[in-house]
Structure formats: structure tokens, C-alpha cells
């Protein structure tokens, strides 16, 4: 975890206030594994009696853009996705990789109802989670230069759920088995 990243700091405080067991991962160095290295995930969250989550926090402004407001930004790098998939393979089938989009509200619109927002250091955040297994099949290239992908907004809005629904076990959250990831191509290329 990057202690100077206000998105990750807000997420950690969200977990602490809810007394959810977690480990914040030091992102200073990539982990070396056979065949290369992996980007560190941000958190391992283990609610009692439920699936454990391998979390990569994606901080975004809501809306983004100063002149042309854009809502529901959900881009990620291919490296983030490859690494999350590999972490799940290393941890095993009782761990589920998830992208948590930490939306920092900067206007009067919100991705969640007011009662589901989280106040942190005078700002408000909306946390939405999407399982990697729901994100990957729908991710489309966004920028070759930055090696980023994103889900189409409509699909993202259907797949991403308020974080508390995942963490409290309100949603069915069977982790994807490691064998399922072996079908993915190494370079994670998607059809356009």
C-alpha cells in the first residue's frame, strides 16, 4: 500500500471502521516469481467465514475531467490484471481477485446513494468492487501507449457492486478456480 495515496488510505480506513481483517501490502517492490515479476496487490481482505479478497484499489475522480466530465472511469493496466490473476493462482481457489474502484466525489453526483458513501479527511468516497472474473471477459483496449483496458460503461455498472455487498457476503462470491486462469493467453489480448 502507498501511504501517500489518499484512495488507498481511505480504503484502509473503510476496512478499519468496519473491523474487517486485512493486510496492507507493501508495494515498494514487485514480487519475483518464476518467469518474471508480479505487481503487488494492495490488500488482502479476509472477512470471517467468507471468501478472502485479493484487492487492487483503483482511485478515480467522480467525475473525471475538468472541462468534459466523464463518469464511471474503470480503466486498468494489463499488468494489473495479469498480476491479480497470477496472485489468485498462487494463493489458491479460496481467494478471489477484485478491483475496487475508489471514486473520490468532486461534484454533486455520486456512484452510490449518500448513505453508502464513506467520509474520509473531509472528502467523500464511493467504493465499488468488481471481481476480476467479471471484468476480464468484457475489458477492451483503451490505450496501447499506456497498455490500459476498460469495460464498457453499461457492463461495468452491471458488474460493479457496492463494496459492502461483497464484503458482507450479500452476493454470491465463489472464487474462480486457478485452473480457469490457465486458459487466458499470456499477453491478455482481447478482441476489439
Residue pairs with C-beta under 8 A, 6 or more apart in sequence:
1 8
1 12
1 24
1 25
1 26
1 27
1 42
1 43
2 8
2 27
3 9
5 57
5 59
6 59
6 104
6 120
6 121
6 123
7 57
7 58
7 59
7 102
7 104
7 125
8 24
8 42
8 57
8 59
8 102
9 120
9 121
10 102
10 104
10 118
10 120
10 121
10 123
10 125
11 42
11 43
11 55
11 57
11 100
11 102
11 125
11 127
12 22
12 24
12 43
13 118
13 120
14 118
14 120
14 125
14 127
14 163
15 22
15 43
15 45
18 164
18 167
20 45
20 46
20 47
20 167
21 45
21 46
21 47
21 48
22 43
22 44
22 45
22 46
23 43
23 44
24 42
24 43
25 40
25 41
25 42
25 43
25 44
26 40
27 39
27 40
27 42
29 40
30 37
30 38
30 39
30 40
31 37
31 38
31 40
33 86
33 90
38 82
38 83
38 86
38 87
39 79
39 80
39 83
40 83
41 54
41 55
41 56
41 83
41 84
41 87
41 97
42 55
42 56
42 57
43 53
43 55
43 57
44 52
44 53
44 54
44 55
44 95
45 52
45 53
45 55
45 167
46 52
46 53
47 167
47 168
47 169
49 169
50 167
50 169
50 173
51 94
51 95
51 96
51 173
51 174
51 175
52 91
52 94
52 95
52 96
53 95
53 96
53 97
53 98
53 129
53 166
53 167
54 84
54 87
54 88
54 91
54 95
54 96
54 97
54 98
55 98
55 99
55 100
56 76
56 80
56 83
56 84
56 97
56 98
56 99
56 100
57 100
57 102
58 74
58 75
58 76
58 99
58 100
58 101
58 102
59 102
59 104
60 73
60 74
60 101
60 102
60 103
60 104
61 73
61 103
61 104
61 106
62 71
62 73
62 103
62 104
62 105
62 106
62 107
62 109
62 110
62 111
62 126
63 69
63 70
63 71
63 106
63 107
63 109
64 70
64 71
64 73
69 107
71 109
71 111
71 153
72 111
72 153
72 156
72 157
73 150
74 99
74 101
74 130
74 150
74 151
74 153
74 156
74 160
75 142
75 143
75 148
75 149
75 150
76 99
76 135
76 139
76 148
76 149
76 150
77 146
77 147
77 148
77 149
78 147
78 148
78 149
78 187
78 188
79 147
80 99
81 132
81 135
81 136
81 139
81 149
81 188
82 188
84 97
84 99
84 132
85 97
85 132
85 136
85 181
85 184
86 181
87 95
87 97
88 95
88 96
88 97
88 132
88 175
88 176
88 178
88 181
89 178
89 181
89 182
92 178
93 175
93 176
93 177
93 178
94 175
95 175
96 131
96 132
96 133
96 173
96 174
96 175
96 176
97 131
97 132
97 133
97 176
98 129
98 130
98 131
98 132
98 166
99 129
99 130
99 132
99 135
100 127
100 128
100 129
100 163
101 127
101 128
101 129
101 130
101 160
102 125
102 126
102 127
103 110
103 111
103 125
103 126
103 127
103 128
104 123
104 124
104 125
105 117
105 123
105 124
105 125
105 126
110 117
110 124
110 126
111 126
111 128
112 126
112 127
112 128
112 162
116 126
116 162
116 164
117 124
117 125
117 126
118 124
118 125
118 126
118 127
119 125
126 162
127 162
127 163
127 164
128 160
128 161
128 162
128 163
129 160
129 161
129 162
129 163
129 166
129 167
130 151
130 156
130 159
130 160
130 161
131 159
131 173
131 176
132 176
133 176
133 180
134 159
135 151
135 159
136 184
136 188
138 151
138 152
138 155
138 156
138 159
139 149
139 150
139 151
139 190
140 149
140 150
140 151
140 152
140 190
140 192
141 148
141 149
141 190
141 192
142 148
142 149
142 150
149 190
150 156
151 159
161 171
164 170
165 171
166 173
